[in-house]
Amino acid sequence: MKNNVNENVNVNEEVKNLEEKPVINQEEIQELKIFLEREKYTGSDGKPYWNYVVKGMLRERPIKADFIPKDKGGYEVLDLIFGVTDKAELLMVNEKMVDALGNVTRYVSYRARAIDEELNINLVVDVKPREKSDKSFLDIIIQLSAVSKK
């Protein structure tokens, strides 16, 4: 029984160490310039719709991470963004939230950004990965981009 307690203490220490590290190294990722693209598809009702994706290749196989706006109104902003460009820069910002008890939660917020050069304004909207698996695909795409840059 004594060994199990010691093992649990070590595991808890490792978890604390992981929580102190940033989720994503922000400086390196911003240098990579990850882009969000728009893909058209036809829904089951026959109407055209858009998917917003980050694309990559792994072992000659295309992979992608799907993104959606944080709220329904974000689709209109995405239409504005993709009205001026075919790719929007995906900004990833490390943030933290502190609750009433002082517990710190670290997370990454995502934003799609494009510059309307005619009006000289930034068009920005908060987006999020559609599913948890899309976070995994995004992580793979980021790692592949970093490796190919070296």
C-alpha positions as CSV (number, residue, x, y, z in Angstrom):
1,M,0.0,0.0,0.0
2,K,2.8,2.3,0.8
3,N,4.2,2.1,-2.7
4,N,0.9,3.0,-4.3
5,V,0.7,6.2,-2.2
6,N,4.2,7.3,-3.3
7,E,3.3,6.6,-7.0
8,N,0.2,8.8,-6.7
9,V,2.2,11.6,-5.2
10,N,4.6,11.4,-8.2
11,V,1.8,11.4,-10.7
12,N,0.2,14.5,-9.0
13,E,3.5,16.3,-9.2
14,E,3.8,15.5,-12.9
15,V,0.2,16.8,-13.5
16,K,1.0,20.1,-11.7
17,N,4.1,20.5,-13.8
18,L,2.1,20.0,-17.0
19,E,-0.5,22.6,-15.9
20,E,2.2,25.3,-15.4
21,K,3.4,25.0,-19.0
22,P,1.7,27.0,-21.8
23,V,-0.7,24.9,-23.9
24,I,0.9,26.1,-27.1
25,N,4.2,28.0,-27.5
26,Q,2.6,31.1,-28.9
27,E,5.7,32.7,-30.4
28,E,6.6,29.7,-32.5
29,I,3.0,29.2,-33.7
30,Q,2.5,32.8,-34.8
31,E,5.7,32.5,-36.9
32,L,4.3,29.5,-38.7
33,K,1.2,31.4,-40.1
34,I,-1.5,28.8,-39.9
35,F,-4.4,29.6,-42.2
36,L,-8.1,28.9,-42.2
37,E,-9.7,28.1,-45.5
38,R,-13.3,27.8,-46.7
39,E,-14.7,24.7,-48.4
40,K,-18.1,24.6,-50.1
41,Y,-20.4,21.6,-49.7
42,T,-24.0,20.8,-50.4
43,G,-26.3,19.9,-47.4
44,S,-28.9,17.2,-47.4
45,D,-31.5,19.9,-48.2
46,G,-29.6,20.7,-51.5
47,K,-28.5,24.1,-50.2
48,P,-24.8,25.2,-50.4
49,Y,-23.0,25.6,-47.1
50,W,-19.4,26.3,-46.0
51,N,-16.9,24.5,-43.8
52,Y,-14.0,26.3,-42.3
53,V,-10.8,24.2,-42.2
54,V,-7.1,24.1,-41.6
55,K,-5.5,21.7,-44.0
56,G,-2.4,19.6,-43.9
57,M,-0.7,16.5,-45.2
58,L,0.4,13.5,-43.2
59,R,2.2,10.6,-45.0
60,E,0.7,11.7,-48.3
61,R,-2.8,11.7,-46.8
62,P,-4.8,15.0,-46.6
63,I,-5.9,15.9,-43.1
64,K,-7.9,18.8,-41.8
65,A,-9.2,20.4,-38.7
66,D,-12.8,21.8,-38.9
67,F,-13.6,25.1,-37.2
68,I,-16.9,26.8,-36.4
69,P,-17.6,30.3,-35.1
70,K,-18.3,30.6,-31.3
71,D,-21.8,31.9,-32.0
72,K,-24.3,31.9,-34.9
73,G,-23.6,35.5,-35.8
74,G,-20.0,34.6,-36.4
75,Y,-21.0,33.0,-39.8
76,E,-21.8,36.5,-41.1
77,V,-18.4,37.7,-40.0
78,L,-16.7,34.7,-41.7
79,D,-18.6,35.6,-44.9
80,L,-17.2,39.1,-44.7
81,I,-13.7,37.8,-44.1
82,F,-13.8,35.3,-47.0
83,G,-15.3,38.1,-49.2
84,V,-11.9,39.8,-49.1
85,T,-9.6,36.8,-49.1
86,D,-9.5,33.1,-49.8
87,K,-7.5,32.4,-46.6
88,A,-7.7,33.9,-43.1
89,E,-4.9,33.8,-40.6
90,L,-5.7,31.6,-37.6
91,L,-4.6,33.3,-34.5
92,M,-4.0,31.2,-31.4
93,V,-3.7,33.0,-28.0
94,N,-2.8,31.4,-24.7
95,E,-5.2,32.6,-22.0
96,K,-6.0,31.8,-18.4
97,M,-9.1,32.1,-16.3
98,V,-9.2,32.3,-12.5
99,D,-12.3,31.2,-10.7
100,A,-13.6,32.4,-7.3
101,L,-11.6,29.8,-5.5
102,G,-8.3,30.9,-7.2
103,N,-8.1,27.8,-9.5
104,V,-6.3,28.7,-12.7
105,T,-7.5,27.1,-16.0
106,R,-5.3,27.6,-19.0
107,Y,-6.7,27.4,-22.5
108,V,-6.2,28.5,-26.1
109,S,-8.6,30.9,-27.8
110,Y,-8.8,30.9,-31.6
111,R,-9.6,33.8,-34.0
112,A,-9.8,34.1,-37.7
113,R,-8.4,37.3,-39.0
114,A,-8.1,39.0,-42.4
115,I,-7.2,42.5,-43.5
116,D,-9.6,44.4,-45.7
117,E,-6.9,46.3,-47.7
118,E,-9.5,48.5,-49.4
119,L,-10.8,49.9,-46.1
120,N,-7.6,49.2,-44.1
121,I,-9.4,47.4,-41.3
122,N,-9.0,44.1,-39.5
123,L,-11.8,41.6,-39.8
124,V,-11.7,39.3,-36.8
125,V,-14.0,36.6,-35.4
126,D,-13.7,34.1,-32.6
127,V,-13.8,30.5,-33.8
128,K,-13.3,27.1,-32.1
129,P,-12.5,23.6,-33.3
130,R,-15.8,21.7,-34.2
131,E,-14.9,18.6,-32.2
132,K,-12.2,17.4,-29.8
133,S,-10.6,15.4,-32.6
134,D,-10.2,18.6,-34.6
135,K,-7.8,19.9,-31.8
136,S,-5.8,16.7,-32.4
137,F,-5.6,17.3,-36.1
138,L,-4.7,20.9,-35.6
139,D,-1.9,19.9,-33.2
140,I,-0.6,17.5,-35.9
141,I,-0.8,20.2,-38.6
142,I,1.1,22.6,-36.4
143,Q,3.8,20.1,-35.6
144,L,4.2,19.2,-39.3
145,S,4.4,22.9,-40.2
146,A,7.2,23.4,-37.6
147,V,9.1,20.4,-38.8
148,S,8.9,21.5,-42.5
149,K,10.0,25.0,-41.6
150,K,13.3,23.7,-40.0
